[in-house]
Amino acid sequence: MVLNRLRALVDTQPGLVRECRDCGTTLGEDSDDATVCPTCGSREIATYDL
């Protein structure tokens, strides 16, 4: 599968990644229910299931 090859290439583990769409800040793993970026205050949070 392409996603598995990509994970191996960048050496990441499966999981969720949350990132602010405005400033690009990556939110920590403990931010499962984060709705506001701690850096810029934006409510535009993208969630990626890797």
C-alpha positions as CSV (number, residue, x, y, z in Angstrom):
1,M,0.0,0.0,0.0
2,V,1.3,3.5,-0.9
3,L,0.6,4.9,2.6
4,N,2.7,2.2,4.3
5,R,5.6,2.9,2.0
6,L,5.3,6.6,2.7
7,R,5.3,5.9,6.5
8,A,8.4,3.8,6.1
9,L,10.1,6.5,4.0
10,V,9.5,9.3,6.6
11,D,9.8,6.9,9.6
12,T,6.5,7.7,11.2
13,Q,4.0,5.7,13.3
14,P,0.3,5.5,12.4
15,G,-1.8,7.9,14.3
16,L,-3.6,11.3,14.2
17,V,-1.8,14.6,13.5
18,R,-3.5,17.9,14.2
19,E,-2.2,21.1,12.6
20,C,-3.4,24.7,12.5
21,R,-4.5,25.6,9.0
22,D,-3.5,29.3,9.5
23,C,0.0,29.2,11.1
24,G,1.0,25.6,10.6
25,T,1.6,24.8,14.2
26,T,1.5,21.0,14.9
27,L,-0.5,20.3,18.0
28,G,0.8,17.8,20.5
29,E,-0.5,14.2,20.9
30,D,-2.4,15.2,24.1
31,S,-4.5,17.6,22.1
32,D,-7.1,15.0,21.0
33,D,-10.0,17.5,21.4
34,A,-8.1,20.7,20.5
35,T,-10.4,23.2,18.8
36,V,-8.1,26.3,19.1
37,C,-4.5,26.8,18.1
38,P,-2.4,27.7,21.1
39,T,-0.1,29.8,18.9
40,C,-2.4,32.0,16.9
41,G,-5.9,31.3,18.4
42,S,-7.4,30.0,15.1
43,R,-10.2,27.5,15.2
44,E,-9.2,26.1,11.8
45,I,-7.5,22.8,12.9
46,A,-6.8,20.1,10.3
47,T,-6.8,16.5,11.4
48,Y,-4.8,13.9,9.4
49,D,-5.2,10.2,10.1
50,L,-1.8,8.7,9.1
